[in-house]
Amino acid sequence: MCASAVLADGDAMVIPQIDMTPQDGIIAVEARALGMGAGRVTATLTIEKSDGGGTISTSQSRDITLTQGSDDLVASTSFSVQPDLALTATLTMVSDGVVVASSTVSIADN
């Protein structure tokens, strides 16, 4: 599993968090916005998955009002797992039309 997070310059108001959990032939994906200060963001989780069963792309988003210490669920979903899995999830936080933070997690069955 590979994870990376990028925060924009200046004071961070949010940390994007993506968790992937394997469970009996599926992978559960959960995305959260962790508030580091006050503000409002549009959080979007985009997932691309391909494996022996085919290819899918999906995205979910919501507006979130952040406060210091807040922990908001952006989206959660799960996928069946087949051989030759490649899955990438990206969580992007946008405030006033500017990307203020993003995180990407990728896994591959090599």
C-alpha positions in Angstrom: 0.0 0.0 0.0 1.3 3.5 -0.9 0.0 6.7 0.7 0.8 10.3 0.2 -0.7 13.6 1.4 -0.1 17.0 0.1 -1.1 20.2 1.9 -1.2 23.6 0.3 1.1 26.4 1.5 0.0 28.3 4.5 -1.9 27.2 7.6 -3.4 23.7 7.2 -7.1 23.7 8.0 -7.7 20.1 7.1 -5.9 16.7 6.9 -7.4 14.2 4.4 -7.4 10.6 5.6 -8.1 7.5 3.6 -8.3 4.0 5.2 -8.5 0.8 3.3 -9.4 -2.4 5.2 -9.5 -5.9 3.7 -12.4 -8.1 4.8 -13.2 -11.6 3.4 -12.8 -10.9 -0.3 -13.7 -7.2 -0.2 -11.8 -4.0 0.5 -13.6 -1.3 2.5 -12.6 2.3 1.8 -13.3 5.2 4.2 -12.4 8.8 3.7 -12.4 11.4 6.5 -11.7 15.2 6.8 -9.7 15.9 10.0 -10.1 19.6 11.0 -7.0 21.5 12.0 -8.8 24.9 12.1 -12.0 26.7 11.1 -13.1 26.7 7.5 -15.3 25.2 4.8 -14.2 22.7 2.2 -15.7 20.5 -0.5 -14.3 17.1 0.0 -14.2 14.6 -3.0 -13.3 11.0 -2.9 -12.5 9.5 -6.3 -11.8 5.8 -6.7 -10.5 3.9 -9.7 -10.4 0.1 -9.5 -9.6 -2.6 -12.0 -9.1 -6.3 -11.5 -10.1 -9.6 -13.2 -13.8 -8.7 -12.8 -13.5 -5.4 -14.7 -13.0 -1.7 -14.2 -15.0 0.9 -12.3 -14.6 4.6 -11.4 -16.7 6.4 -8.8 -16.6 9.6 -6.8 -18.5 11.0 -3.9 -18.3 14.5 -2.5 -19.8 16.7 0.3 -19.4 20.1 1.7 -17.9 20.2 5.2 -17.6 22.9 7.8 -14.4 22.3 9.8 -13.5 23.2 13.3 -10.3 22.5 15.3 -10.4 18.8 16.1 -13.4 17.9 14.0 -13.5 14.4 12.3 -16.0 14.2 9.5 -16.8 11.2 7.3 -16.6 12.2 3.6 -17.5 8.8 2.1 -17.4 5.1 2.6 -17.8 2.2 0.2 -16.6 -1.4 -0.4 -15.5 -3.4 -3.4 -15.2 -7.1 -4.1 -11.6 -8.2 -4.8 -10.5 -10.3 -7.8 -7.0 -11.3 -9.0 -4.9 -8.6 -10.6 -6.3 -5.8 -8.4 -5.3 -2.2 -8.9 -7.1 0.4 -6.8 -6.4 4.1 -6.3 -8.3 6.4 -4.0 -7.8 10.1 -4.0 -9.3 12.5 -1.4 -9.2 16.2 -2.5 -10.2 19.2 -0.3 -11.2 22.4 -2.1 -11.8 25.7 -0.4 -12.8 28.8 -2.4 -11.9 27.1 -5.7 -8.4 26.2 -4.5 -7.1 22.7 -3.6 -6.0 23.0 0.0 -5.1 19.4 0.7 -5.1 16.0 -1.0 -4.2 12.4 -0.2 -3.8 9.3 -2.4 -3.7 5.7 -1.5 -2.9 3.0 -4.1 -2.7 -0.8 -3.8 -1.8 -3.3 -6.5 -1.8 -7.1 -6.6 1.5 -7.7 -8.4 
